[in-house]
Amino acid sequence: MTSLATAPLSKTLSGYPLEPTGTALRRWSGSSHPFGASVTESGVNFALYSANATAVTLLLFNSPEDADPVRVIELDSQKNRSFNIWHVFIEGVRHGMGYAYRVDGPHEPWNGHRFDPDKVLIDPYAKANNLSRWKRGDACFPGDNLHTSMRSVIIDTDDYDWEGDRPLQTPMAQSVIYEMHVGGFTKSPTSGVKNPGTFLGLIEKIPYLKQLGVTAVELLPPLCFDHTDVLREHDGKKLVNYWGYSTVGYFAPHQAYCVSDNDGQHIREFRDMVKALHKEGIEVILDVVFNHTDEGNHQGPTFCFKGIDNSTYYYLTGADGSKEFYYDYTGCGNTFNCNHPVGEKLILDSLRFWVEEMHVDGFRFDEGSVLSRGESGAPMEHPPVVWAIELDDVLAKSKVIAEAWDAAGLYQIGYFPGARWAEWNGKYRDAIRGFIKGDPGLISEVASRITGSSDLYQWHREEPVNSINFITAHDGFTLYDLTAYNEKHNWANGEGNNDGINDNVSWNCGVEGETDDQWINDLRARQVKNFATIMMISMGVPMIVAGDEFKRSQGGNNNTYCHDNEINWFNWDKINSSDSQEMIRFWSKLINKRLKFKNHFSGRYFAGRTNRFNISDIHWHGPIVNQPGWDDPQARCLAFTLGDTADDTDGVNNIHVMMNMYWDAIDFEIPQFDGLDWYRSIDTSLRSPEDIVDYDQQVKINDQRYVVTGRSIVVLLSRETT
C-alpha cells in the first residue's frame, strides 16, 4: 500500500455515521507528523512518540464509552515506525470515535522504564478525553484496566464558524486581569444560569464582567483534569481536585465544564465562550500547568506519559544513580521534563493549538520556574522552551505570564529568563499587604512597587508591564479575608489546619472573622477600597481575583483547592445585595478611571519629563510637600503627584495621591501649581457614592491642605483654572 504522505489530506465534515462493527478499517503505514490523531476526508492518521517502546497497539472504539474496542491494531515496528515515532493511518475512522494505546517495553524502574502492556493509555495530543468508565485506582496497580480506563476521542476541529473572530491583542499596559474559576463562577444555584458551572454558563454572565470593566479573564486550569479524584472525605463531604492544577490532557477542554456529554462538542463549547467574550472586548488567558502531570509519583496512576515513555517525559532520580523515583520540584509528585526536545515540542504544540485553533489571547504558567530547569534539573540561563515561547511567530502576540518560582526553592522574580515574559510579582503583593495593614517603614519599597518595580525589572531593560501586580490570587486569602482574619482557618480541608501558608500579612481589624460591629465592618470595607485603589494607581498590570470586588469570603480558608462547594462558589444573592453593589460600583469606576488615564500607565518607566505647568511625571511627598520621609522607620504615610507629560495631551490631567495608613487622621499639604485647581475624585473613607465620583461630581479643593482619615487614600485630579 502507498504511504499516507502520497494521499490527499483535505478535511471532511464531521458527523458522518460510523461504519457498522465488523466493517474492514483499511490500514496504511501513515505519517509520523503531526503528532496525535489527525482527521482527513478518508480517515485518521495516528502518530505517537516513544523512543523506548518495543511494541505499540492502537485500540479503536465505536464510541469512547464502549467497554471493548471495535478493532485492535498492532503497529509493525518496520512499517509503522519512523525513528522514535509510531504511526498508522486507518481508513473509515471518523470524528467522535474513541481510541487509546497499549505500549510495551522494558519494565525496569531503576532505568526509568515503566512500560506495562496491561495499561490502556490516552494520547498526549488528544483533543478530548472521556472519563465515563475511568477508575483511578485501577490505573495505580498491576492488571488490565481496559474496562475502567480513560479514552481519547477523535476530533475534527475544522467544523466551526468563528464569524471573523481573532485574538484581541489588547496592550499589556491597558489590561486589567480577572482571575476566575470557570466552575465556581456560576455553579451555585444562586447564579440562575441555564448551564451552571460551564463554559456556556460563563457566557450568560459576561454582562457582569463587562459592567465591572475588566479586559481579560484568566481561567484557572480549563484543560482536561480528573475532577472525579476524591482526595479524602471530611465531615461527610467529598474533597476533590477542584482548582484543576493536575493536567490530564494538554489539548482538550475540561469535560466537566461542558454541557454536552458528546466529547465532540467540548471544543465547540469552549470556542463559543471565547467568541462571546471577544465580542465584548474581553480577552481569554489560560492558566496552564506544564510543570507536572496528574500521574503523580511512583505510586500514582499510569494513563499517559508514564506508560508511553517515562524516562523521556519526567525528571527521574534514585539511589546510586538509578531512575526509579521522580524529582519533585513542584510539590505534586513529579516534574515534567520541559526542556527535553520532546517535552518542549509538546508544550509549544499545545500553546500553538490554543492560539491558532481556539483563539485564546495568552497564558499564565503555573510554577513557571520549572520551565527554566534543564534536563539535569539545574536552572538554565537560556532554557530552550522559555526562549522558544518568547520568540515563536505564532505566539508572538500572545500574553505570557510566569509564576516565577517553584516548590523546590527556585525564586526568579525579576530574573525569569526571556524579555517579554510578565511575572506574578509576589514582592508587590507582600509590600502592599504590609503597608495597608499598617506596618511601618515600608514606604520606600511601596514607592518602588507603585512605580513598576524598577529595582526588579529595569536593570535588564524590562518594563513595568513585566510586573503583574496582585494582592490576592486563588491560592491564599481573599481580599476581604485579609481584613477579617489574622490566622488561617483551613479545618474544612481535613488536614488538621496544617496546609496553606501561615504568614498571610493580614489584619482582622480587631475581631477574628465575621462580626456585627458596624465600625469594624466599615473599616474592613475601607481597607478593601485601599487595596483596590493602590492597585489601580500602580504601574504594571493589575490582576484581581474573582469575588474580591464584592468582598467574597472563604471563612479564613487560604487553601481551598479541594472544595467544589459553597466555600468557593460565587453567591449571586450576595452579589445583588446593596452592600456588594456599592463595592462593585467602586471597583467598576476605579477600573474605568485607570483605563481613561492610560497615558499615566503607559507601560514605560518615568523619565523625568515635565509638563507646561512645571509638574514632573512623578514627584514624591509625605504629609509635607516634597518631604517623603524615606529614612523614617515609623513612616506609614506617602503621597505623590503624577504629571501629565504625554506628547498628545495638554498637561491638564495630573493626579495627586495621598495615602495614610496610620490609625489617626493626618493633615496633608497639597502641592500648588499656577493655572491649576485640584478636585477630589476618590476618598476611601467616605461612604458610597461620595467615595468615588465621576468628573461632573468631583468636589473642588479650595484649601492647600486635606485631612486624610486614618487608614484611607485620597486621589485628586487637576483642572485648568477658569
C-alpha positions in Angstrom: 0.0 0.0 0.0 1.1 3.6 -0.6 2.1 5.9 2.2 -0.3 8.4 3.6 2.2 11.0 2.5 1.1 10.4 -1.1 -2.6 10.7 -0.3 -4.7 13.9 -0.2 -5.1 15.3 3.4 -8.1 17.5 2.8 -10.6 17.6 5.7 -14.2 16.3 5.6 -17.2 17.5 7.5 -17.7 15.8 10.9 -20.7 13.8 11.9 -20.8 11.0 9.2 -22.4 7.8 10.5 -19.9 5.3 11.9 -19.3 2.1 9.9 -21.0 -0.9 11.4 -19.0 -3.1 13.7 -17.0 -5.6 11.7 -16.6 -3.4 8.6 -13.0 -3.5 7.4 -10.9 -0.5 8.5 -8.2 -0.5 6.0 -4.7 0.2 7.4 -2.0 2.3 5.8 1.6 2.9 7.0 0.7 6.5 7.9 2.8 9.6 8.6 5.0 10.5 11.6 3.6 14.0 11.7 1.7 15.7 13.1 1.5 14.0 16.5 -1.9 12.9 17.7 -5.0 11.9 15.7 -5.3 13.9 12.5 -8.7 13.7 10.7 -8.7 13.7 6.9 -11.6 13.1 4.4 -10.8 9.4 4.2 -9.7 8.5 7.7 -7.4 9.4 10.6 -3.6 9.4 10.9 -2.3 8.4 14.4 1.2 9.4 15.5 2.8 8.7 18.9 6.3 9.4 20.2 8.0 6.6 22.2 11.8 6.2 21.9 12.0 3.1 24.2 8.8 1.2 23.4 9.2 -2.2 21.7 5.5 -2.5 20.7 2.5 -0.2 20.3 -1.1 -1.3 19.9 -3.9 1.0 18.8 -7.4 0.4 20.2 -10.4 1.8 18.3 -13.8 2.2 19.9 -17.1 2.9 18.0 -17.9 5.1 21.0 -15.4 6.2 23.7 -17.8 4.9 26.3 -17.8 1.4 24.9 -16.3 -1.3 27.1 -14.4 -3.1 24.3 -12.7 -1.8 21.2 -14.1 -2.4 17.7 -10.6 -3.0 16.4 -7.2 -3.8 17.9 -4.3 -2.8 15.6 -0.8 -3.9 16.4 1.7 -1.5 14.8 4.5 -3.1 12.8 7.9 -1.8 14.1 9.2 -1.9 10.5 6.2 -0.3 8.6 4.7 1.8 11.3 7.7 3.3 12.9 9.9 6.2 11.8 12.8 6.6 14.2 11.1 7.1 17.6 7.6 7.9 16.2 5.0 5.2 15.8 2.3 5.9 13.2 -0.6 4.4 11.2 -3.4 5.7 9.0 -6.8 4.0 9.3 -9.4 4.5 6.7 -13.0 4.7 7.8 -12.3 6.1 11.2 -14.4 9.2 11.9 -14.9 12.1 14.3 -16.4 11.1 17.6 -14.9 7.6 17.8 -12.7 6.6 20.8 -9.1 5.5 20.7 -6.3 4.6 23.1 -3.0 2.8 23.2 -1.2 -0.1 24.9 2.6 0.3 24.9 5.1 -2.4 25.7 8.7 -2.2 26.5 11.1 -2.8 29.4 9.7 -2.7 32.9 12.9 -1.5 34.6 12.0 1.3 37.1 15.7 1.5 38.1 16.4 2.5 34.5 13.5 4.8 34.3 11.2 2.5 32.2 7.7 1.7 33.5 6.1 0.1 30.4 3.1 -2.0 31.2 1.1 -3.5 28.2 -1.9 -4.1 30.6 -2.5 -0.4 31.0 -4.6 1.5 28.5 -3.2 4.9 27.7 -4.6 8.1 26.3 -2.9 10.1 23.6 -0.9 13.1 24.9 -2.2 15.1 21.9 -5.9 14.1 22.2 -8.4 17.0 21.6 -10.8 15.3 24.0 -10.7 12.6 26.7 -13.6 10.6 28.0 -13.6 9.7 31.7 -17.0 7.9 31.8 -15.5 4.5 32.6 -12.5 5.8 34.5 -11.5 4.3 37.8 -8.3 5.9 39.1 -7.4 3.1 41.5 -7.3 0.6 38.7 -4.5 2.6 37.0 -2.4 2.6 40.1 -2.0 -1.2 40.5 -0.9 -4.1 38.2 -3.6 -5.6 36.0 -5.6 -4.9 32.9 -7.8 -1.8 33.2 -9.4 -1.9 29.7 -12.9 -1.6 31.1 -12.1 1.2 33.6 -9.7 3.3 31.5 -9.8 6.8 30.0 -10.4 7.0 26.3 -9.2 9.7 23.9 -11.7 10.9 21.3 -11.1 11.7 17.6 -12.0 15.3 17.0 -12.3 17.2 13.7 -11.5 20.8 14.7 -12.4 22.4 11.3 -16.2 22.3 11.5 -16.7 25.7 13.3 -17.8 29.2 12.2 -15.6 31.7 14.0 -17.5 34.6 12.4 -14.3 36.5 11.8 -13.1 36.3 15.4 -9.4 36.6 16.2 -7.4 37.2 19.4 -7.9 40.7 20.6 -4.2 41.8 21.3 -5.1 44.3 24.0 -1.8 46.0 25.0 -0.5 44.8 28.3 -0.4 48.3 29.7 -4.1 48.6 29.1 -5.0 45.3 30.6 -6.9 44.5 33.8 -6.9 40.8 34.5 -9.6 38.9 36.4 -8.5 35.6 37.7 -11.5 33.2 37.9 -12.6 29.6 38.2 -15.0 28.5 35.3 -17.0 26.2 37.5 -17.2 28.2 40.7 -18.3 31.4 38.8 -21.8 30.0 38.1 -22.1 26.6 39.8 -24.2 27.9 42.7 -28.0 27.7 42.2 -28.0 31.4 43.0 -26.4 32.1 39.6 -29.7 31.5 37.8 -27.9 30.4 34.6 -29.2 27.7 32.3 -25.9 25.8 32.4 -24.3 26.3 35.8 -20.6 25.6 36.2 -19.8 25.5 32.5 -18.2 27.5 29.6 -21.7 28.2 28.4 -22.8 29.3 31.9 -19.9 31.8 31.9 -21.3 33.3 28.7 -24.5 34.1 30.4 -22.6 36.2 33.0 -20.5 38.2 30.5 -22.6 41.4 31.1 -21.4 41.3 34.8 -17.8 41.2 33.6 -18.5 44.0 31.1 -20.0 46.1 33.8 -17.0 45.5 36.1 -14.7 46.7 33.3 -12.0 44.0 33.3 -10.2 43.5 30.0 -9.2 39.8 30.4 -10.3 36.7 32.3 -7.5 34.4 33.5 -9.1 31.0 33.8 -7.9 28.6 36.4 -6.8 25.5 34.5 -9.6 24.8 32.0 -7.7 21.9 30.3 -8.8 18.4 31.0 -8.2 17.2 34.6 -9.6 14.4 36.8 -12.4 16.0 38.7 -13.5 12.6 39.9 -10.4 12.2 42.0 -11.7 12.2 45.6 -8.7 13.2 47.8 -10.4 12.4 51.1 -13.8 12.7 52.9 -14.2 15.2 55.8 -17.3 16.0 57.8 -19.4 14.0 55.3 -18.1 15.9 52.3 -16.0 14.6 49.4 -12.9 16.7 48.9 -11.8 16.7 45.3 -9.4 18.2 42.8 -11.3 21.5 42.4 -8.8 24.0 41.1 -7.6 21.7 38.3 -3.8 22.0 38.8 -3.1 18.4 37.7 -3.5 18.2 34.0 -4.6 15.1 32.2 -4.8 16.4 28.6 -3.0 19.5 27.2 -5.1 19.9 24.1 -8.5 19.1 25.5 -11.0 21.4 27.3 -12.0 20.2 30.7 -15.0 17.9 30.2 -16.8 18.9 33.4 -17.1 22.5 32.2 -19.1 21.3 29.2 -22.8 20.9 28.9 -22.9 18.2 26.2 -21.9 14.6 27.0 -20.7 14.3 23.4 -17.0 14.8 23.6 -17.0 16.2 20.1 -18.9 19.2 21.4 -16.4 20.2 24.0 -14.2 22.2 21.7 -17.3 23.9 20.2 -18.5 25.0 23.7 -15.0 26.4 24.6 -14.9 28.2 21.3 -18.4 29.6 21.9 -17.2 31.1 25.2 -14.0 32.6 23.7 -16.0 34.1 20.8 -18.6 35.6 23.1 -16.0 37.1 25.4 -14.1 38.6 22.4 -17.3 40.2 21.2 -17.4 42.2 24.4 -13.7 43.1 24.2 -12.6 40.6 26.9 -9.5 38.5 26.4 -9.1 34.9 27.5 -5.9 33.9 29.3 -5.4 30.2 30.2 -3.7 29.0 33.4 -1.6 26.2 32.1 0.3 23.5 34.2 3.3 22.2 32.3 5.4 21.7 35.4 3.9 18.4 36.4 1.2 16.0 35.3 -1.6 14.1 37.1 0.3 10.8 37.0 2.0 11.7 40.3 4.9 9.8 41.7 5.8 6.1 41.5 2.6 5.2 43.3 0.4 7.3 41.1 -1.7 6.1 38.1 -0.4 5.2 34.7 -2.6 6.5 32.0 -0.3 8.5 29.6 3.3 9.7 29.7 4.4 7.2 32.4 3.4 4.3 30.2 4.4 5.8 26.9 8.0 6.8 27.7 8.6 7.5 31.3 12.3 8.3 31.0 11.6 10.9 28.3 8.8 12.9 29.9 9.9 13.1 33.6 12.8 14.1 35.8 13.9 10.9 37.5 16.2 10.1 40.4 17.1 7.4 42.8 19.9 6.0 44.9 23.3 5.2 43.3 22.3 6.9 40.0 19.1 4.9 39.5 16.0 6.4 37.9 13.4 4.7 40.0 11.7 7.7 41.5 10.6 11.2 40.5 12.2 14.6 41.2 9.5 16.7 42.8 10.4 20.3 42.1 6.7 21.0 42.0 5.3 19.6 45.3 2.9 17.5 43.2 4.7 14.2 42.9 6.6 14.5 39.6 8.2 17.1 37.4 7.7 17.3 33.6 10.9 17.3 31.6 10.1 20.6 29.9 13.5 21.1 28.2 13.8 17.6 26.7 13.2 18.2 22.9 10.0 16.1 23.0 8.7 17.8 26.2 9.5 21.2 24.6 7.6 20.2 21.4 4.5 19.1 23.3 4.4 22.5 25.2 4.9 24.5 22.0 2.4 22.4 20.1 -0.2 22.8 22.9 0.3 26.6 23.1 0.0 27.0 19.3 -3.1 24.9 19.3 -4.9 27.1 21.8 -3.9 30.2 20.0 -4.5 29.1 16.4 -7.4 26.7 16.8 -9.1 28.1 20.0 -8.2 31.8 19.7 -7.0 32.3 23.2 -5.1 35.5 24.0 -2.4 34.4 26.4 -1.2 32.0 29.1 -0.2 32.0 32.8 2.3 29.3 33.6 1.9 27.6 36.9 5.2 27.3 38.8 6.8 28.7 35.6 10.3 28.4 37.0 10.2 24.7 36.3 10.4 25.6 32.6 13.8 27.1 33.2 15.3 23.9 34.6 17.5 21.8 32.2 17.4 18.0 31.9 19.7 17.8 34.9 17.2 19.8 36.9 19.5 22.8 37.3 18.3 26.3 36.2 19.5 27.4 32.8 20.5 30.8 31.6 18.8 30.2 28.2 16.2 27.4 28.7 15.1 26.3 25.2 11.4 26.1 26.0 11.2 29.5 27.6 13.0 31.2 24.7 11.0 29.2 22.1 7.8 30.6 23.6 9.4 34.0 23.7 10.4 34.1 20.0 7.8 31.8 18.4 6.0 33.6 15.5 2.6 32.0 16.3 2.8 33.0 20.0 4.5 36.4 19.4 1.4 38.4 20.1 0.1 36.3 23.0 0.5 37.3 26.6 2.9 35.1 28.5 2.9 35.3 32.3 5.1 33.3 34.6 4.6 32.3 38.2 8.3 32.9 38.7 9.0 30.3 41.4 8.6 26.6 42.1 8.2 24.4 45.1 11.9 23.5 45.3 13.0 27.0 46.2 13.8 28.4 42.8 12.6 32.1 43.0 13.1 34.2 39.9 11.0 37.3 40.3 13.0 39.9 38.3 15.2 37.2 36.9 12.9 35.0 34.9 14.5 34.2 31.5 13.2 36.0 28.5 12.4 39.6 27.9 8.6 39.8 27.2 7.5 37.4 30.0 5.4 39.1 32.6 5.7 37.7 36.2 3.4 37.4 39.1 5.1 40.0 41.4 5.0 38.4 44.8 7.1 41.3 46.2 4.4 43.7 45.2 1.8 41.6 47.0 3.8 41.4 50.2 4.8 45.1 50.3 1.3 46.4 49.7 -0.3 44.0 52.1 2.1 45.1 54.8 1.6 48.8 54.0 -2.2 48.6 54.1 -2.0 46.5 57.3 -0.2 49.4 58.9 3.4 48.1 59.1 5.9 50.9 59.4 9.0 51.7 57.4 7.8 50.3 54.1 7.3 53.5 52.1 10.5 53.1 50.0 9.6 49.7 48.8 5.9 50.7 48.3 7.1 53.6 46.1 9.1 51.2 44.0 6.2 48.7 43.7 3.7 51.5 42.7 6.1 52.8 40.0 6.5 49.4 38.3 9.2 47.7 40.4 12.1 49.2 38.5 14.5 47.6 41.0 13.3 44.2 39.8 12.9 44.8 36.0 14.6 47.9 34.7 18.2 46.6 35.3 17.8 44.2 32.3 15.8 46.5 30.1 12.4 45.2 31.0 9.4 47.5 31.6 6.5 47.9 34.2 4.4 45.6 32.1 6.7 42.7 33.1 5.1 43.1 36.6 1.7 41.5 37.2 0.6 43.4 40.3 -1.6 41.4 42.5 -2.5 41.4 46.2 -4.6 38.1 46.2 -4.7 35.0 44.0 -6.7 31.8 44.0 -4.1 30.5 46.4 -4.4 32.4 49.7 -6.8 34.7 51.5 -9.4 36.6 49.5 -9.1 40.4 49.7 -11.9 40.6 52.3 -10.4 37.8 54.4 -7.1 39.8 54.5 -9.1 42.3 56.5 -11.1 39.8 58.6 -8.6 37.1 59.7 -5.2 37.1 61.4 -4.8 33.3 61.1 -5.8 30.7 58.5 -8.8 28.6 59.2 -8.3 25.5 57.0 -10.1 22.9 59.2 -12.6 22.1 56.4 -9.7 20.7 54.3 -9.3 17.7 56.6 -5.6 18.2 57.1 -5.7 19.4 60.7 -5.2 23.1 59.6 -1.6 22.2 58.7 -1.9 23.0 55.0 -1.6 26.5 53.5 0.8 29.2 54.4 0.9 30.6 57.9 2.2 34.1 57.3 -0.6 35.9 55.4 0.4 39.5 56.2 -3.2 40.2 57.2 -5.0 42.1 59.9 -8.5 41.3 61.1 -9.3 44.9 62.1 -9.8 43.9 65.7 -12.0 40.8 65.6 -11.3 37.4 64.1 -13.9 36.5 61.5 -17.4 37.9 61.0 -18.8 40.5 63.4 -21.9 42.7 63.9 -19.7 45.6 64.9 -20.5 48.2 62.2 -17.4 50.2 62.9 -15.2 47.2 62.2 -17.2 46.3 59.1 -16.8 49.9 57.8 -13.1 49.7 58.4 -12.8 46.4 56.5 -14.7 47.9 53.6 -12.3 50.9 53.6 -9.3 48.6 53.7 -10.7 46.7 50.6 -11.1 50.0 48.9 -7.5 51.0 49.9 -6.2 47.7 48.3 -8.2 48.3 45.2 -7.1 52.0 44.8 -3.4 51.3 45.3 -3.5 48.5 42.7 -5.2 50.7 40.1 -2.8 53.6 40.6 0.3 51.4 40.2 2.4 51.0 37.1 2.3 47.4 35.8 -0.6 45.1 35.1 -3.3 44.8 37.8 -4.8 41.3 38.5 -7.8 40.9 40.7 -9.4 37.7 41.9 -13.0 36.9 41.1 -15.1 37.9 44.1 -12.8 40.4 45.6 -15.0 43.1 44.0 -17.9 42.2 46.3 -15.9 41.1 49.4 -16.2 37.4 48.8 -15.1 35.4 51.9 -13.8 31.9 52.2 -14.2 31.9 56.0 -10.5 32.4 56.5 -9.5 29.3 54.5 -6.4 30.2 52.5 -6.1 26.9 50.6 -9.5 26.0 49.1 -8.0 23.6 46.4 -10.3 20.8 47.4 -13.8 22.4 47.8 -16.3 22.1 45.0 -18.9 23.7 47.2 -20.1 26.9 48.6 -16.7 27.8 50.1 -15.5 28.5 46.5 -18.7 29.1 44.6 -20.0 32.6 43.8 -23.0 33.6 45.8 -25.0 35.7 43.4 -27.6 36.6 46.1 -24.8 38.3 47.9 -23.6 40.0 44.8 -27.1 41.5 44.4 -27.1 42.9 47.9 -26.8 46.7 48.4 -23.5 46.3 50.3 -21.9 44.3 47.5 -23.3 46.5 44.8 -21.7 49.5 46.5 -18.3 47.8 46.4 -18.8 46.6 42.8 -19.6 50.2 41.9 -16.3 51.3 43.5 -14.3 48.8 41.6 -16.0 49.4 38.3 -15.5 53.2 38.5 -11.9 52.7 39.6 -11.1 50.4 36.7 -12.7 52.9 34.3 -10.6 55.7 35.7 -7.4 53.7 35.2 -8.2 52.9 31.6 -9.1 56.6 30.9 -5.8 57.8 32.3 -3.8 55.3 30.2 -1.1 57.9 29.5 -0.1 57.7 33.1 0.0 53.9 32.9 1.6 53.5 29.5 3.9 50.7 30.5 7.1 52.8 30.4 9.2 53.9 33.3 9.2 57.5 34.3 11.9 59.5 32.5 11.9 62.8 34.4 9.8 64.7 31.9 8.0 68.0 32.9 4.8 69.5 31.5 3.8 73.1 30.9 2.7 73.5 34.5 6.2 72.5 35.7 4.8 69.2 37.0 7.2 66.3 36.6 6.0 62.8 35.6 6.3 61.8 39.2 7.2 63.6 42.4 7.1 62.2 45.9 5.8 63.8 49.1 4.8 62.9 52.6 2.2 64.8 54.7 4.5 67.7 53.9 5.1 68.5 50.2 8.5 67.4 48.9 9.3 65.5 52.1 8.5 61.8 51.6 10.5 60.8 54.7 12.3 57.9 53.1 14.5 57.4 56.2 11.7 57.4 58.7 11.4 53.9 60.2 8.0 54.7 61.5 6.5 56.1 58.3 3.1 55.0 57.4 2.2 57.9 55.0 3.1 58.5 51.4 2.0 61.0 48.8 2.9 61.5 45.1 2.0 63.6 42.1 1.8 62.2 38.6 2.3 64.8 35.9 0.5 64.6 32.6 3.6 64.7 30.4 2.4 62.8 27.3 3.1 64.4 23.9 -0.5 64.3 22.8 -2.1 65.9 25.9 -2.4 69.5 27.2 -0.8 68.7 30.6 -4.1 69.2 32.5 -4.8 65.6 33.6 -2.5 65.4 36.6 -3.1 63.2 39.6 -2.2 63.7 43.2 -2.4 60.7 45.7 -2.3 60.9 49.5 -2.1 57.6 51.4 -2.4 57.5 55.2 -2.0 54.0 56.7 -1.7 55.5 60.3 -4.7 54.9 62.5 -5.4 58.6 63.1 -6.2 61.3 60.6 -3.2 63.2 59.2 -3.2 66.7 57.7 -1.6 66.5 54.2 -0.3 69.5 52.3 -1.4 69.7 48.7 1.2 70.9 46.0 0.1 74.1 44.3 0.6 74.9 40.6 -0.2 78.1 38.8 -3.2 77.7 36.5 -4.5 74.5 38.0 -7.1 73.6 40.6 -7.5 70.2 42.4 -10.7 68.2 42.5 -11.4 65.2 44.7 -12.0 62.1 42.7 -11.6 59.4 45.4 -11.7 59.3 49.2 -11.9 55.7 50.5 -13.1 57.0 53.9 -16.3 58.3 52.5 -19.5 56.3 52.1 -20.8 55.5 48.7 -21.5 57.3 46.4 -19.1 60.0 47.6 -16.2 57.5 47.9 -15.5 57.6 44.1 -17.2 60.1 41.7 -17.4 60.9 38.1 -16.0 64.1 36.5 -19.1 66.2 36.9 -19.5 65.3 40.6 -15.9 66.0 41.7 -15.5 68.4 44.6 -13.1 71.3 44.2 -10.5 71.6 46.9 -10.2 75.2 47.9 -7.7 74.7 50.7 -4.0 73.9 50.4 -4.4 71.1 52.9 -6.6 68.0 53.2 -7.2 65.9 56.3 -6.8 62.3 55.3 -8.7 60.0 57.6 -6.8 57.2 59.2 -6.3 54.1 57.0 -7.5 55.8 53.9 -6.4 57.0 50.4 -7.4 60.2 48.7 -6.9 60.9 44.9 -7.2 64.3 43.4 -7.4 65.3 39.7 -6.4 68.6 38.3 -8.3 71.0 36.1 -7.2 74.2 34.4 -8.3 77.3 36.4 -11.2 79.1 34.8 
